[in-house]
Amino acid sequence: MPEPMDRASLMDFLDLHGIACQTYDHPAVFTVADGPELKEKIPGGHSKNLFLKDAKGQLWLISALATTVVDLKRVPAVIGSARLSFGSAERLWDALGVRPGSVTALALVNDPDHNVKFVLDAALLGYDSVNFHPLTNDATTNLSVDAFKRFLEVLGRELVLVDFDALATSQDVNA
């Protein structure tokens, strides 16, 4: 992988492609539970981002609404993966050029060969805008849903949506 983009390079990339955003600096946050007072000041749907590896070695990035329950035992059947587990810090860096605590859909910019499959929680699209770390966890970048879709389009990524809320509330057929 070439040298991964950093925050400044990402901002240049977004600007070059006419993808409008607003970035808010704040103290570093490492989990979804960190900094609820920060989230209150930033409009839109806030994300949690899971970097995963399946039992066959395929890498996955799931971006979900921060409050969404992502049941890793039920997700494989929906996304067509093998059993899922969290990817290591080293694998995360090699695949997306970010460190734990900074996992973000915007890191897809560092995966030009599409080695990481991307899944988006449909609940995020229920907001006017969405929020992701700009490759570092000491800021949040807010993009309109259309701007985020444009970002994925520029990267040549499909928008793969999963309704995790419906998945969490559905009954197992074999139960």
PyMOL CGO cylinders between C-alpha atoms (Angstrom):
from pymol import cmd
from pymol.cgo import CYLINDER

trace = [
    CYLINDER, 0.00, 0.00, 0.00, 1.32, 3.48, -0.76, 0.3, 1, 1, 1, 1, 1, 1,
    CYLINDER, 1.32, 3.48, -0.76, 1.76, 5.85, 2.15, 0.3, 1, 1, 1, 1, 1, 1,
    CYLINDER, 1.76, 5.85, 2.15, -1.75, 6.33, 3.61, 0.3, 1, 1, 1, 1, 1, 1,
    CYLINDER, -1.75, 6.33, 3.61, -3.40, 9.71, 3.50, 0.3, 1, 1, 1, 1, 1, 1,
    CYLINDER, -3.40, 9.71, 3.50, -3.43, 11.74, 6.67, 0.3, 1, 1, 1, 1, 1, 1,
    CYLINDER, -3.43, 11.74, 6.67, -6.12, 14.21, 7.75, 0.3, 1, 1, 1, 1, 1, 1,
    CYLINDER, -6.12, 14.21, 7.75, -4.72, 17.10, 5.67, 0.3, 1, 1, 1, 1, 1, 1,
    CYLINDER, -4.72, 17.10, 5.67, -4.45, 14.91, 2.56, 0.3, 1, 1, 1, 1, 1, 1,
    CYLINDER, -4.45, 14.91, 2.56, -8.00, 13.67, 3.10, 0.3, 1, 1, 1, 1, 1, 1,
    CYLINDER, -8.00, 13.67, 3.10, -9.29, 17.25, 3.31, 0.3, 1, 1, 1, 1, 1, 1,
    CYLINDER, -9.29, 17.25, 3.31, -7.42, 18.10, 0.09, 0.3, 1, 1, 1, 1, 1, 1,
    CYLINDER, -7.42, 18.10, 0.09, -8.94, 15.02, -1.57, 0.3, 1, 1, 1, 1, 1, 1,
    CYLINDER, -8.94, 15.02, -1.57, -12.47, 15.99, -0.52, 0.3, 1, 1, 1, 1, 1, 1,
    CYLINDER, -12.47, 15.99, -0.52, -11.91, 19.56, -1.71, 0.3, 1, 1, 1, 1, 1, 1,
    CYLINDER, -11.91, 19.56, -1.71, -10.45, 18.40, -5.03, 0.3, 1, 1, 1, 1, 1, 1,
    CYLINDER, -10.45, 18.40, -5.03, -13.59, 16.33, -5.67, 0.3, 1, 1, 1, 1, 1, 1,
    CYLINDER, -13.59, 16.33, -5.67, -16.01, 19.06, -4.58, 0.3, 1, 1, 1, 1, 1, 1,
    CYLINDER, -16.01, 19.06, -4.58, -17.16, 17.11, -1.54, 0.3, 1, 1, 1, 1, 1, 1,
    CYLINDER, -17.16, 17.11, -1.54, -18.27, 19.69, 1.01, 0.3, 1, 1, 1, 1, 1, 1,
    CYLINDER, -18.27, 19.69, 1.01, -17.76, 18.97, 4.69, 0.3, 1, 1, 1, 1, 1, 1,
    CYLINDER, -17.76, 18.97, 4.69, -17.22, 20.65, 8.00, 0.3, 1, 1, 1, 1, 1, 1,
    CYLINDER, -17.22, 20.65, 8.00, -14.68, 19.35, 10.49, 0.3, 1, 1, 1, 1, 1, 1,
    CYLINDER, -14.68, 19.35, 10.49, -14.91, 19.92, 14.22, 0.3, 1, 1, 1, 1, 1, 1,
    CYLINDER, -14.91, 19.92, 14.22, -11.77, 19.58, 16.36, 0.3, 1, 1, 1, 1, 1, 1,
    CYLINDER, -11.77, 19.58, 16.36, -12.19, 18.09, 19.84, 0.3, 1, 1, 1, 1, 1, 1,
    CYLINDER, -12.19, 18.09, 19.84, -10.26, 16.06, 22.42, 0.3, 1, 1, 1, 1, 1, 1,
    CYLINDER, -10.26, 16.06, 22.42, -9.45, 12.52, 21.26, 0.3, 1, 1, 1, 1, 1, 1,
    CYLINDER, -9.45, 12.52, 21.26, -12.26, 9.99, 21.68, 0.3, 1, 1, 1, 1, 1, 1,
    CYLINDER, -12.26, 9.99, 21.68, -11.62, 6.26, 21.59, 0.3, 1, 1, 1, 1, 1, 1,
    CYLINDER, -11.62, 6.26, 21.59, -15.06, 4.67, 21.87, 0.3, 1, 1, 1, 1, 1, 1,
    CYLINDER, -15.06, 4.67, 21.87, -18.65, 5.51, 20.99, 0.3, 1, 1, 1, 1, 1, 1,
    CYLINDER, -18.65, 5.51, 20.99, -19.30, 6.14, 24.69, 0.3, 1, 1, 1, 1, 1, 1,
    CYLINDER, -19.30, 6.14, 24.69, -16.62, 8.85, 24.83, 0.3, 1, 1, 1, 1, 1, 1,
    CYLINDER, -16.62, 8.85, 24.83, -17.60, 12.50, 24.43, 0.3, 1, 1, 1, 1, 1, 1,
    CYLINDER, -17.60, 12.50, 24.43, -21.40, 12.53, 24.35, 0.3, 1, 1, 1, 1, 1, 1,
    CYLINDER, -21.40, 12.53, 24.35, -21.28, 16.28, 24.99, 0.3, 1, 1, 1, 1, 1, 1,
    CYLINDER, -21.28, 16.28, 24.99, -19.20, 16.69, 21.81, 0.3, 1, 1, 1, 1, 1, 1,
    CYLINDER, -19.20, 16.69, 21.81, -21.75, 14.82, 19.72, 0.3, 1, 1, 1, 1, 1, 1,
    CYLINDER, -21.75, 14.82, 19.72, -24.56, 17.03, 20.97, 0.3, 1, 1, 1, 1, 1, 1,
    CYLINDER, -24.56, 17.03, 20.97, -22.83, 20.03, 19.38, 0.3, 1, 1, 1, 1, 1, 1,
    CYLINDER, -22.83, 20.03, 19.38, -22.38, 18.41, 15.97, 0.3, 1, 1, 1, 1, 1, 1,
    CYLINDER, -22.38, 18.41, 15.97, -25.49, 17.87, 13.82, 0.3, 1, 1, 1, 1, 1, 1,
    CYLINDER, -25.49, 17.87, 13.82, -26.31, 14.64, 12.01, 0.3, 1, 1, 1, 1, 1, 1,
    CYLINDER, -26.31, 14.64, 12.01, -26.01, 10.93, 12.55, 0.3, 1, 1, 1, 1, 1, 1,
    CYLINDER, -26.01, 10.93, 12.55, -22.93, 9.89, 14.50, 0.3, 1, 1, 1, 1, 1, 1,
    CYLINDER, -22.93, 9.89, 14.50, -21.23, 6.69, 13.46, 0.3, 1, 1, 1, 1, 1, 1,
    CYLINDER, -21.23, 6.69, 13.46, -19.48, 3.79, 15.05, 0.3, 1, 1, 1, 1, 1, 1,
    CYLINDER, -19.48, 3.79, 15.05, -17.12, 1.91, 12.80, 0.3, 1, 1, 1, 1, 1, 1,
    CYLINDER, -17.12, 1.91, 12.80, -16.11, -1.73, 13.12, 0.3, 1, 1, 1, 1, 1, 1,
    CYLINDER, -16.11, -1.73, 13.12, -13.04, -3.14, 11.39, 0.3, 1, 1, 1, 1, 1, 1,
    CYLINDER, -13.04, -3.14, 11.39, -13.55, -6.88, 11.05, 0.3, 1, 1, 1, 1, 1, 1,
    CYLINDER, -13.55, -6.88, 11.05, -11.99, -9.96, 9.52, 0.3, 1, 1, 1, 1, 1, 1,
    CYLINDER, -11.99, -9.96, 9.52, -13.99, -13.01, 8.63, 0.3, 1, 1, 1, 1, 1, 1,
    CYLINDER, -13.99, -13.01, 8.63, -12.94, -16.64, 9.03, 0.3, 1, 1, 1, 1, 1, 1,
    CYLINDER, -12.94, -16.64, 9.03, -11.89, -16.75, 5.36, 0.3, 1, 1, 1, 1, 1, 1,
    CYLINDER, -11.89, -16.75, 5.36, -9.60, -13.73, 5.74, 0.3, 1, 1, 1, 1, 1, 1,
    CYLINDER, -9.60, -13.73, 5.74, -11.86, -11.15, 4.05, 0.3, 1, 1, 1, 1, 1, 1,
    CYLINDER, -11.86, -11.15, 4.05, -11.66, -7.70, 5.69, 0.3, 1, 1, 1, 1, 1, 1,
    CYLINDER, -11.66, -7.70, 5.69, -14.83, -5.73, 6.41, 0.3, 1, 1, 1, 1, 1, 1,
    CYLINDER, -14.83, -5.73, 6.41, -15.66, -2.21, 7.56, 0.3, 1, 1, 1, 1, 1, 1,
    CYLINDER, -15.66, -2.21, 7.56, -19.12, -1.67, 9.01, 0.3, 1, 1, 1, 1, 1, 1,
    CYLINDER, -19.12, -1.67, 9.01, -20.22, 1.91, 9.61, 0.3, 1, 1, 1, 1, 1, 1,
    CYLINDER, -20.22, 1.91, 9.61, -23.35, 2.07, 11.74, 0.3, 1, 1, 1, 1, 1, 1,
    CYLINDER, -23.35, 2.07, 11.74, -25.32, 4.67, 13.62, 0.3, 1, 1, 1, 1, 1, 1,
    CYLINDER, -25.32, 4.67, 13.62, -23.66, 5.03, 17.03, 0.3, 1, 1, 1, 1, 1, 1,
    CYLINDER, -23.66, 5.03, 17.03, -26.75, 3.68, 18.81, 0.3, 1, 1, 1, 1, 1, 1,
    CYLINDER, -26.75, 3.68, 18.81, -27.28, 0.70, 16.49, 0.3, 1, 1, 1, 1, 1, 1,
    CYLINDER, -27.28, 0.70, 16.49, -26.73, -2.79, 17.86, 0.3, 1, 1, 1, 1, 1, 1,
    CYLINDER, -26.73, -2.79, 17.86, -24.54, -4.78, 15.47, 0.3, 1, 1, 1, 1, 1, 1,
    CYLINDER, -24.54, -4.78, 15.47, -24.89, -8.47, 16.30, 0.3, 1, 1, 1, 1, 1, 1,
    CYLINDER, -24.89, -8.47, 16.30, -21.74, -10.03, 14.86, 0.3, 1, 1, 1, 1, 1, 1,
    CYLINDER, -21.74, -10.03, 14.86, -23.28, -13.50, 15.09, 0.3, 1, 1, 1, 1, 1, 1,
    CYLINDER, -23.28, -13.50, 15.09, -26.19, -12.55, 12.82, 0.3, 1, 1, 1, 1, 1, 1,
    CYLINDER, -26.19, -12.55, 12.82, -24.42, -10.21, 10.40, 0.3, 1, 1, 1, 1, 1, 1,
    CYLINDER, -24.42, -10.21, 10.40, -22.50, -12.83, 8.36, 0.3, 1, 1, 1, 1, 1, 1,
    CYLINDER, -22.50, -12.83, 8.36, -25.67, -14.34, 6.90, 0.3, 1, 1, 1, 1, 1, 1,
    CYLINDER, -25.67, -14.34, 6.90, -26.83, -10.89, 5.79, 0.3, 1, 1, 1, 1, 1, 1,
    CYLINDER, -26.83, -10.89, 5.79, -23.58, -9.63, 4.26, 0.3, 1, 1, 1, 1, 1, 1,
    CYLINDER, -23.58, -9.63, 4.26, -22.36, -12.94, 2.87, 0.3, 1, 1, 1, 1, 1, 1,
    CYLINDER, -22.36, -12.94, 2.87, -19.31, -13.33, 5.07, 0.3, 1, 1, 1, 1, 1, 1,
    CYLINDER, -19.31, -13.33, 5.07, -17.86, -16.10, 7.15, 0.3, 1, 1, 1, 1, 1, 1,
    CYLINDER, -17.86, -16.10, 7.15, -17.77, -15.78, 10.97, 0.3, 1, 1, 1, 1, 1, 1,
    CYLINDER, -17.77, -15.78, 10.97, -16.57, -12.29, 11.96, 0.3, 1, 1, 1, 1, 1, 1,
    CYLINDER, -16.57, -12.29, 11.96, -14.03, -11.12, 14.52, 0.3, 1, 1, 1, 1, 1, 1,
    CYLINDER, -14.03, -11.12, 14.52, -12.28, -7.82, 15.12, 0.3, 1, 1, 1, 1, 1, 1,
    CYLINDER, -12.28, -7.82, 15.12, -9.23, -7.11, 12.99, 0.3, 1, 1, 1, 1, 1, 1,
    CYLINDER, -9.23, -7.11, 12.99, -5.89, -6.45, 14.65, 0.3, 1, 1, 1, 1, 1, 1,
    CYLINDER, -5.89, -6.45, 14.65, -4.35, -3.00, 14.99, 0.3, 1, 1, 1, 1, 1, 1,
    CYLINDER, -4.35, -3.00, 14.99, -1.60, -4.00, 12.56, 0.3, 1, 1, 1, 1, 1, 1,
    CYLINDER, -1.60, -4.00, 12.56, -4.08, -5.27, 9.97, 0.3, 1, 1, 1, 1, 1, 1,
    CYLINDER, -4.08, -5.27, 9.97, -6.15, -2.08, 10.41, 0.3, 1, 1, 1, 1, 1, 1,
    CYLINDER, -6.15, -2.08, 10.41, -3.10, 0.08, 9.70, 0.3, 1, 1, 1, 1, 1, 1,
    CYLINDER, -3.10, 0.08, 9.70, -2.07, -2.02, 6.71, 0.3, 1, 1, 1, 1, 1, 1,
    CYLINDER, -2.07, -2.02, 6.71, -5.57, -2.04, 5.21, 0.3, 1, 1, 1, 1, 1, 1,
    CYLINDER, -5.57, -2.04, 5.21, -6.93, 1.44, 5.99, 0.3, 1, 1, 1, 1, 1, 1,
    CYLINDER, -6.93, 1.44, 5.99, -4.02, 3.52, 7.31, 0.3, 1, 1, 1, 1, 1, 1,
    CYLINDER, -4.02, 3.52, 7.31, -5.66, 4.35, 10.64, 0.3, 1, 1, 1, 1, 1, 1,
    CYLINDER, -5.66, 4.35, 10.64, -5.10, 3.35, 14.27, 0.3, 1, 1, 1, 1, 1, 1,
    CYLINDER, -5.10, 3.35, 14.27, -7.63, 1.85, 16.70, 0.3, 1, 1, 1, 1, 1, 1,
    CYLINDER, -7.63, 1.85, 16.70, -9.97, 4.54, 17.95, 0.3, 1, 1, 1, 1, 1, 1,
    CYLINDER, -9.97, 4.54, 17.95, -9.81, 6.30, 14.57, 0.3, 1, 1, 1, 1, 1, 1,
    CYLINDER, -9.81, 6.30, 14.57, -11.67, 3.71, 12.46, 0.3, 1, 1, 1, 1, 1, 1,
    CYLINDER, -11.67, 3.71, 12.46, -13.81, 5.55, 9.95, 0.3, 1, 1, 1, 1, 1, 1,
    CYLINDER, -13.81, 5.55, 9.95, -15.56, 5.13, 6.61, 0.3, 1, 1, 1, 1, 1, 1,
    CYLINDER, -15.56, 5.13, 6.61, -13.37, 7.98, 5.37, 0.3, 1, 1, 1, 1, 1, 1,
    CYLINDER, -13.37, 7.98, 5.37, -10.38, 5.61, 5.67, 0.3, 1, 1, 1, 1, 1, 1,
    CYLINDER, -10.38, 5.61, 5.67, -11.69, 3.86, 2.56, 0.3, 1, 1, 1, 1, 1, 1,
    CYLINDER, -11.69, 3.86, 2.56, -9.69, 6.54, 0.74, 0.3, 1, 1, 1, 1, 1, 1,
    CYLINDER, -9.69, 6.54, 0.74, -6.63, 4.49, 1.81, 0.3, 1, 1, 1, 1, 1, 1,
    CYLINDER, -6.63, 4.49, 1.81, -7.97, 1.27, 0.23, 0.3, 1, 1, 1, 1, 1, 1,
    CYLINDER, -7.97, 1.27, 0.23, -7.71, 1.93, -3.53, 0.3, 1, 1, 1, 1, 1, 1,
    CYLINDER, -7.71, 1.93, -3.53, -7.75, -1.80, -4.35, 0.3, 1, 1, 1, 1, 1, 1,
    CYLINDER, -7.75, -1.80, -4.35, -11.00, -2.35, -2.42, 0.3, 1, 1, 1, 1, 1, 1,
    CYLINDER, -11.00, -2.35, -2.42, -9.51, -5.07, -0.24, 0.3, 1, 1, 1, 1, 1, 1,
    CYLINDER, -9.51, -5.07, -0.24, -11.91, -4.08, 2.55, 0.3, 1, 1, 1, 1, 1, 1,
    CYLINDER, -11.91, -4.08, 2.55, -15.61, -4.68, 1.92, 0.3, 1, 1, 1, 1, 1, 1,
    CYLINDER, -15.61, -4.68, 1.92, -17.75, -1.80, 3.17, 0.3, 1, 1, 1, 1, 1, 1,
    CYLINDER, -17.75, -1.80, 3.17, -21.20, -2.05, 4.75, 0.3, 1, 1, 1, 1, 1, 1,
    CYLINDER, -21.20, -2.05, 4.75, -23.30, 0.96, 5.79, 0.3, 1, 1, 1, 1, 1, 1,
    CYLINDER, -23.30, 0.96, 5.79, -26.11, 0.93, 8.33, 0.3, 1, 1, 1, 1, 1, 1,
    CYLINDER, -26.11, 0.93, 8.33, -29.30, 2.14, 6.63, 0.3, 1, 1, 1, 1, 1, 1,
    CYLINDER, -29.30, 2.14, 6.63, -30.15, 4.13, 9.78, 0.3, 1, 1, 1, 1, 1, 1,
    CYLINDER, -30.15, 4.13, 9.78, -27.37, 6.62, 9.00, 0.3, 1, 1, 1, 1, 1, 1,
    CYLINDER, -27.37, 6.62, 9.00, -29.18, 7.60, 5.81, 0.3, 1, 1, 1, 1, 1, 1,
    CYLINDER, -29.18, 7.60, 5.81, -32.14, 8.74, 7.90, 0.3, 1, 1, 1, 1, 1, 1,
    CYLINDER, -32.14, 8.74, 7.90, -30.19, 11.89, 8.80, 0.3, 1, 1, 1, 1, 1, 1,
    CYLINDER, -30.19, 11.89, 8.80, -29.45, 14.95, 6.69, 0.3, 1, 1, 1, 1, 1, 1,
    CYLINDER, -29.45, 14.95, 6.69, -25.76, 14.51, 7.44, 0.3, 1, 1, 1, 1, 1, 1,
    CYLINDER, -25.76, 14.51, 7.44, -23.36, 11.90, 8.77, 0.3, 1, 1, 1, 1, 1, 1,
    CYLINDER, -23.36, 11.90, 8.77, -20.26, 12.13, 10.96, 0.3, 1, 1, 1, 1, 1, 1,
    CYLINDER, -20.26, 12.13, 10.96, -16.98, 10.27, 10.74, 0.3, 1, 1, 1, 1, 1, 1,
    CYLINDER, -16.98, 10.27, 10.74, -13.46, 10.78, 12.07, 0.3, 1, 1, 1, 1, 1, 1,
    CYLINDER, -13.46, 10.78, 12.07, -11.17, 12.36, 9.44, 0.3, 1, 1, 1, 1, 1, 1,
    CYLINDER, -11.17, 12.36, 9.44, -8.57, 9.55, 9.85, 0.3, 1, 1, 1, 1, 1, 1,
    CYLINDER, -8.57, 9.55, 9.85, -7.82, 10.71, 13.39, 0.3, 1, 1, 1, 1, 1, 1,
    CYLINDER, -7.82, 10.71, 13.39, -9.96, 10.57, 16.53, 0.3, 1, 1, 1, 1, 1, 1,
    CYLINDER, -9.96, 10.57, 16.53, -9.41, 14.16, 17.63, 0.3, 1, 1, 1, 1, 1, 1,
    CYLINDER, -9.41, 14.16, 17.63, -11.90, 15.56, 15.14, 0.3, 1, 1, 1, 1, 1, 1,
    CYLINDER, -11.90, 15.56, 15.14, -15.24, 14.77, 13.53, 0.3, 1, 1, 1, 1, 1, 1,
    CYLINDER, -15.24, 14.77, 13.53, -16.08, 15.48, 9.90, 0.3, 1, 1, 1, 1, 1, 1,
    CYLINDER, -16.08, 15.48, 9.90, -19.70, 16.17, 9.03, 0.3, 1, 1, 1, 1, 1, 1,
    CYLINDER, -19.70, 16.17, 9.03, -20.87, 15.51, 5.46, 0.3, 1, 1, 1, 1, 1, 1,
    CYLINDER, -20.87, 15.51, 5.46, -24.33, 15.69, 3.97, 0.3, 1, 1, 1, 1, 1, 1,
    CYLINDER, -24.33, 15.69, 3.97, -25.64, 12.25, 3.03, 0.3, 1, 1, 1, 1, 1, 1,
    CYLINDER, -25.64, 12.25, 3.03, -25.30, 13.27, -0.63, 0.3, 1, 1, 1, 1, 1, 1,
    CYLINDER, -25.30, 13.27, -0.63, -21.68, 14.34, -0.08, 0.3, 1, 1, 1, 1, 1, 1,
    CYLINDER, -21.68, 14.34, -0.08, -20.93, 11.01, 1.61, 0.3, 1, 1, 1, 1, 1, 1,
    CYLINDER, -20.93, 11.01, 1.61, -22.52, 9.14, -1.31, 0.3, 1, 1, 1, 1, 1, 1,
    CYLINDER, -22.52, 9.14, -1.31, -20.37, 11.24, -3.65, 0.3, 1, 1, 1, 1, 1, 1,
    CYLINDER, -20.37, 11.24, -3.65, -17.28, 10.26, -1.64, 0.3, 1, 1, 1, 1, 1, 1,
    CYLINDER, -17.28, 10.26, -1.64, -18.12, 6.58, -2.11, 0.3, 1, 1, 1, 1, 1, 1,
    CYLINDER, -18.12, 6.58, -2.11, -18.81, 7.18, -5.81, 0.3, 1, 1, 1, 1, 1, 1,
    CYLINDER, -18.81, 7.18, -5.81, -15.44, 8.89, -6.32, 0.3, 1, 1, 1, 1, 1, 1,
    CYLINDER, -15.44, 8.89, -6.32, -13.78, 5.87, -4.68, 0.3, 1, 1, 1, 1, 1, 1,
    CYLINDER, -13.78, 5.87, -4.68, -15.74, 3.51, -6.92, 0.3, 1, 1, 1, 1, 1, 1,
    CYLINDER, -15.74, 3.51, -6.92, -17.50, 1.95, -3.93, 0.3, 1, 1, 1, 1, 1, 1,
    CYLINDER, -17.50, 1.95, -3.93, -20.97, 0.47, -4.00, 0.3, 1, 1, 1, 1, 1, 1,
    CYLINDER, -20.97, 0.47, -4.00, -23.36, 1.62, -1.33, 0.3, 1, 1, 1, 1, 1, 1,
    CYLINDER, -23.36, 1.62, -1.33, -24.09, -1.68, 0.46, 0.3, 1, 1, 1, 1, 1, 1,
    CYLINDER, -24.09, -1.68, 0.46, -26.85, -1.02, 2.98, 0.3, 1, 1, 1, 1, 1, 1,
    CYLINDER, -26.85, -1.02, 2.98, -27.95, -3.22, 5.86, 0.3, 1, 1, 1, 1, 1, 1,
    CYLINDER, -27.95, -3.22, 5.86, -30.89, -2.43, 8.12, 0.3, 1, 1, 1, 1, 1, 1,
    CYLINDER, -30.89, -2.43, 8.12, -29.25, -3.51, 11.39, 0.3, 1, 1, 1, 1, 1, 1,
    CYLINDER, -29.25, -3.51, 11.39, -32.30, -2.42, 13.42, 0.3, 1, 1, 1, 1, 1, 1,
    CYLINDER, -32.30, -2.42, 13.42, -34.51, -4.83, 11.45, 0.3, 1, 1, 1, 1, 1, 1,
    CYLINDER, -34.51, -4.83, 11.45, -31.87, -7.52, 11.81, 0.3, 1, 1, 1, 1, 1, 1,
    CYLINDER, -31.87, -7.52, 11.81, -31.75, -7.02, 15.58, 0.3, 1, 1, 1, 1, 1, 1,
    CYLINDER, -31.75, -7.02, 15.58, -35.53, -7.24, 15.93, 0.3, 1, 1, 1, 1, 1, 1,
    CYLINDER, -35.53, -7.24, 15.93, -36.18, -10.07, 13.46, 0.3, 1, 1, 1, 1, 1, 1,
    CYLINDER, -36.18, -10.07, 13.46, -36.72, -13.58, 14.78, 0.3, 1, 1, 1, 1, 1, 1,
    CYLINDER, -36.72, -13.58, 14.78, -34.42, -16.39, 13.76, 0.3, 1, 1, 1, 1, 1, 1,
    CYLINDER, -34.42, -16.39, 13.76, -36.27, -18.72, 11.38, 0.3, 1, 1, 1, 1, 1, 1,
    CYLINDER, -36.27, -18.72, 11.38, -34.65, -21.72, 13.06, 0.3, 1, 1, 1, 1, 1, 1,
    CYLINDER, -34.65, -21.72, 13.06, -35.29, -20.57, 16.64, 0.3, 1, 1, 1, 1, 1, 1,
]
cmd.load_cgo(trace, "trace")
